[in-house]
Amino acid sequence: MQITITSRNTELTPAIRDHVNDRLTAALDQHVSHVSDVDVLLEDINGPRGGEDQFCRVTVQLNGGQTLHHERTDSDLYVNISLIADKVKQRVGREVGKIKQSR
């Protein structure tokens, strides 16, 4: 599983990169054999004006060709990443369960 992180209008610090990698790796660890790629987009929508403008989109490519998308906006980037990782874990688990039942 490869995680690719892209940022727009926000600095991608080593701490943010580590947080994204740690949270998504932990979230997808039990389904790693079903996941081929994970793309993460981090964006500061409003720039320095503040507010709930930290946008995060995670796209998960499953081995069977299915693509899952989840996005969220919050004022705190770290919280946003953690919450979206939890949602991605649930969604991937649900989809992998459907794949296993169909076999």
Phi and psi in degrees as GROMACS dihedral restraints (atoms count N, CA, C in turn):
[ dihedral_restraints ]
;  ai    aj    ak    al  type     phi  dphi    fc
    3     4     5     6     1  -112.8    20    10
    4     5     6     7     1   132.3    20    10
    6     7     8     9     1  -108.0    20    10
    7     8     9    10     1   122.4    20    10
    9    10    11    12     1  -112.2    20    10
   10    11    12    13     1   127.3    20    10
   12    13    14    15     1  -115.9    20    10
   13    14    15    16     1   128.7    20    10
   15    16    17    18     1  -123.7    20    10
   16    17    18    19     1   141.5    20    10
   18    19    20    21     1  -127.3    20    10
   19    20    21    22     1   146.9    20    10
   21    22    23    24     1  -130.4    20    10
   22    23    24    25     1   130.2    20    10
   24    25    26    27     1    59.4    20    10
   25    26    27    28     1    19.9    20    10
   27    28    29    30     1  -148.1    20    10
   28    29    30    31     1   147.7    20    10
   30    31    32    33     1   -79.6    20    10
   31    32    33    34     1   130.0    20    10
   33    34    35    36     1   -93.9    20    10
   34    35    36    37     1    89.8    20    10
   36    37    38    39     1   -78.7    20    10
   37    38    39    40     1   161.1    20    10
   39    40    41    42     1   -58.8    20    10
   40    41    42    43     1   -33.7    20    10
   42    43    44    45     1   -65.8    20    10
   43    44    45    46     1   -42.4    20    10
   45    46    47    48     1   -66.4    20    10
   46    47    48    49     1   -44.4    20    10
   48    49    50    51     1   -58.9    20    10
   49    50    51    52     1   -44.5    20    10
   51    52    53    54     1   -64.3    20    10
   52    53    54    55     1   -41.4    20    10
   54    55    56    57     1   -62.5    20    10
   55    56    57    58     1   -45.4    20    10
   57    58    59    60     1   -61.0    20    10
   58    59    60    61     1   -49.3    20    10
   60    61    62    63     1   -61.3    20    10
   61    62    63    64     1   -45.1    20    10
   63    64    65    66     1   -63.9    20    10
   64    65    66    67     1   -47.7    20    10
   66    67    68    69     1   -67.2    20    10
   67    68    69    70     1   -43.9    20    10
   69    70    71    72     1   -73.6    20    10
   70    71    72    73     1   -35.4    20    10
   72    73    74    75     1   -63.7    20    10
   73    74    75    76     1   -43.9    20    10
   75    76    77    78     1   -65.8    20    10
   76    77    78    79     1   -39.9    20    10
   78    79    80    81     1   -67.8    20    10
   79    80    81    82     1   -35.8    20    10
   81    82    83    84     1  -103.3    20    10
   82    83    84    85     1     5.1    20    10
   84    85    86    87     1   -55.9    20    10
   85    86    87    88     1   -44.7    20    10
   87    88    89    90     1   -75.0    20    10
   88    89    90    91     1   -13.2    20    10
   90    91    92    93     1  -115.5    20    10
   91    92    93    94     1    18.1    20    10
   93    94    95    96     1   -59.2    20    10
   94    95    96    97     1   -28.3    20    10
   96    97    98    99     1   -72.9    20    10
   97    98    99   100     1   -14.7    20    10
   99   100   101   102     1  -102.9    20    10
  100   101   102   103     1    -6.4    20    10
  102   103   104   105     1  -109.7    20    10
  103   104   105   106     1   128.9    20    10
  105   106   107   108     1   -97.9    20    10
  106   107   108   109     1   -47.2    20    10
  108   109   110   111     1  -139.8    20    10
  109   110   111   112     1   150.2    20    10
  111   112   113   114     1  -131.6    20    10
  112   113   114   115     1   123.5    20    10
  114   115   116   117     1  -112.4    20    10
  115   116   117   118     1   132.7    20    10
  117   118   119   120     1  -122.4    20    10
  118   119   120   121     1   130.2    20    10
  120   121   122   123     1  -116.3    20    10
  121   122   123   124     1   124.8    20    10
  123   124   125   126     1  -114.8    20    10
  124   125   126   127     1   131.5    20    10
  126   127   128   129     1  -145.8    20    10
  127   128   129   130     1   138.4    20    10
  129   130   131   132     1   -97.1    20    10
  130   131   132   133     1   103.2    20    10
  132   133   134   135     1   -67.7    20    10
  133   134   135   136     1   -47.0    20    10
  135   136   137   138     1   -91.7    20    10
  136   137   138   139     1    -3.2    20    10
  138   139   140   141     1    69.1    20    10
  139   140   141   142     1  -141.1    20    10
  141   142   143   144     1   -76.6    20    10
  142   143   144   145     1     0.3    20    10
  144   145   146   147     1   -70.8    20    10
  145   146   147   148     1   -20.0    20    10
  147   148   149   150     1    86.6    20    10
  148   149   150   151     1  -166.8    20    10
  150   151   152   153     1    91.4    20    10
  151   152   153   154     1  -174.5    20    10
  153   154   155   156     1   -78.9    20    10
  154   155   156   157     1    82.3    20    10
  156   157   158   159     1  -132.1    20    10
  157   158   159   160     1    10.8    20    10
  159   160   161   162     1   -89.4    20    10
  160   161   162   163     1   102.2    20    10
  162   163   164   165     1   -94.8    20    10
  163   164   165   166     1   137.9    20    10
  165   166   167   168     1  -136.9    20    10
  166   167   168   169     1   128.2    20    10
  168   169   170   171     1  -124.3    20    10
  169   170   171   172     1   129.6    20    10
  171   172   173   174     1  -118.2    20    10
  172   173   174   175     1   127.8    20    10
  174   175   176   177     1  -117.4    20    10
  175   176   177   178     1   122.9    20    10
  177   178   179   180     1  -112.8    20    10
  178   179   180   181     1   124.9    20    10
  180   181   182   183     1  -100.9    20    10
  181   182   183   184     1   116.0    20    10
  183   184   185   186     1   -84.8    20    10
  184   185   186   187     1   157.7    20    10
  186   187   188   189     1   -61.7    20    10
  187   188   189   190     1   -28.6    20    10
  189   190   191   192     1   -78.5    20    10
  190   191   192   193     1     1.8    20    10
  192   193   194   195     1    99.7    20    10
  193   194   195   196     1    -8.5    20    10
  195   196   197   198     1   -76.0    20    10
  196   197   198   199     1   140.6    20    10
  198   199   200   201     1  -118.0    20    10
  199   200   201   202     1   129.6    20    10
  201   202   203   204     1  -113.3    20    10
  202   203   204   205     1   135.9    20    10
  204   205   206   207     1  -121.1    20    10
  205   206   207   208     1   141.2    20    10
  207   208   209   210     1  -146.4    20    10
  208   209   210   211     1   135.8    20    10
  210   211   212   213     1  -138.8    20    10
  211   212   213   214     1   156.5    20    10
  213   214   215   216     1  -157.4    20    10
  214   215   216   217     1   148.7    20    10
  216   217   218   219     1  -125.5    20    10
  217   218   219   220     1   136.0    20    10
  219   220   221   222     1  -152.8    20    10
  220   221   222   223     1   169.8    20    10
  222   223   224   225     1   -84.1    20    10
  223   224   225   226     1   -22.9    20    10
  225   226   227   228     1  -112.5    20    10
  226   227   228   229     1   117.2    20    10
  228   229   230   231     1   -63.6    20    10
  229   230   231   232     1   -40.7    20    10
  231   232   233   234     1   -65.5    20    10
  232   233   234   235     1   -43.3    20    10
  234   235   236   237     1   -63.8    20    10
  235   236   237   238     1   -42.6    20    10
  237   238   239   240     1   -58.0    20    10
  238   239   240   241     1   -46.4    20    10
  240   241   242   243     1   -63.5    20    10
  241   242   243   244     1   -43.7    20    10
  243   244   245   246     1   -63.7    20    10
  244   245   246   247     1   -44.3    20    10
  246   247   248   249     1   -67.9    20    10
  247   248   249   250     1   -39.4    20    10
  249   250   251   252     1   -69.3    20    10
  250   251   252   253     1   -32.9    20    10
  252   253   254   255     1   -63.9    20    10
  253   254   255   256     1   -39.9    20    10
  255   256   257   258     1   -63.5    20    10
  256   257   258   259     1   -42.7    20    10
  258   259   260   261     1   -66.6    20    10
  259   260   261   262     1   -39.6    20    10
  261   262   263   264     1   -64.1    20    10
  262   263   264   265     1   -40.2    20    10
  264   265   266   267     1   -59.5    20    10
  265   266   267   268     1   -45.6    20    10
  267   268   269   270     1   -63.5    20    10
  268   269   270   271     1   -45.5    20    10
  270   271   272   273     1   -68.0    20    10
  271   272   273   274     1   -44.0    20    10
  273   274   275   276     1   -64.6    20    10
  274   275   276   277     1   -41.9    20    10
  276   277   278   279     1   -58.9    20    10
  277   278   279   280     1   -42.0    20    10
  279   280   281   282     1   -64.6    20    10
  280   281   282   283     1   -44.6    20    10
  282   283   284   285     1   -68.4    20    10
  283   284   285   286     1   -40.0    20    10
  285   286   287   288     1   -65.5    20    10
  286   287   288   289     1   -37.9    20    10
  288   289   290   291     1   -61.0    20    10
  289   290   291   292     1   -41.2    20    10
  291   292   293   294     1   -63.7    20    10
  292   293   294   295     1   -40.5    20    10
  294   295   296   297     1   -63.8    20    10
  295   296   297   298     1   -44.6    20    10
  297   298   299   300     1   -65.1    20    10
  298   299   300   301     1   -38.0    20    10
  300   301   302   303     1   -68.7    20    10
  301   302   303   304     1   -33.1    20    10
  303   304   305   306     1   -73.9    20    10
  304   305   306   307     1   -17.3    20    10
